[in-house]
Amino acid sequence: DDIVSGRLPCSFATHTVLGSYTVQSELGDYDPDEYGSDYVSEFRFAPHQTKEMEEKIMDLHKNY
């Protein structure tokens, strides 16, 4: 909550790594047949979340 609210500042890289771990823990392994092109947009990772951040999170999640 502190990260999402901005009380605990994080770099772009930290937001994307932590976001990808969150997606992995919530959804499990990436399945291209199950997930669309914006499946992480329903999650909140940062106070000023961008499409670029979401794309990086998806890229990292695909590798797990």
C-alpha positions as CSV (number, residue, x, y, z in Angstrom):
1,D,0.0,0.0,0.0
2,D,2.9,2.4,0.8
3,I,4.4,1.9,-2.6
4,V,1.1,2.3,-4.5
5,S,0.2,5.4,-2.5
6,G,3.6,7.0,-3.1
7,R,4.6,7.1,0.5
8,L,7.5,4.7,-0.2
9,P,9.1,6.0,-3.4
10,C,10.5,3.5,-5.9
11,S,12.3,3.7,-9.2
12,F,10.7,2.6,-12.4
13,A,12.8,-0.7,-12.3
14,T,11.6,-1.5,-8.8
15,H,8.0,-0.8,-9.6
16,T,8.2,-3.2,-12.6
17,V,9.9,-6.0,-10.8
18,L,7.6,-5.8,-7.8
19,G,4.6,-5.5,-10.2
20,S,5.7,-8.6,-12.1
21,Y,6.0,-10.6,-8.9
22,T,2.5,-9.4,-7.9
23,V,1.0,-10.5,-11.2
24,Q,2.9,-13.9,-10.9
25,S,1.5,-14.4,-7.4
26,E,-2.0,-13.4,-8.3
27,L,-2.4,-15.0,-11.7
28,G,0.3,-17.7,-11.8
29,D,2.3,-18.5,-14.9
30,Y,1.8,-16.5,-18.1
31,D,-0.6,-18.2,-20.5
32,P,-0.9,-16.5,-23.9
33,D,-4.3,-18.2,-24.5
34,E,-5.7,-16.8,-21.3
35,Y,-4.4,-13.2,-21.1
36,G,-5.0,-10.4,-23.5
37,S,-2.7,-7.5,-24.3
38,D,-3.5,-5.4,-21.3
39,Y,-4.2,-7.9,-18.5
40,V,-2.2,-6.0,-15.9
41,S,-4.1,-2.8,-16.3
42,E,-6.6,-4.0,-13.6
43,F,-3.7,-3.9,-11.0
44,R,-2.4,-0.8,-9.3
45,F,1.4,-0.8,-9.0
46,A,2.4,2.9,-8.7
47,P,0.7,6.2,-8.0
48,H,1.4,7.3,-11.6
49,Q,1.2,4.1,-13.5
50,T,1.9,4.3,-17.2
51,K,1.3,2.0,-20.2
52,E,5.1,1.7,-20.5
53,M,5.3,0.4,-16.9
54,E,2.5,-2.1,-17.6
55,E,4.2,-3.4,-20.7
56,K,7.4,-3.9,-18.9
57,I,5.6,-5.8,-16.1
58,M,4.0,-8.0,-18.7
59,D,7.3,-8.7,-20.3
60,L,8.9,-9.7,-17.0
61,H,5.8,-11.8,-16.1
62,K,6.2,-13.8,-19.4
63,N,9.7,-14.9,-18.3
64,Y,8.5,-16.5,-15.0
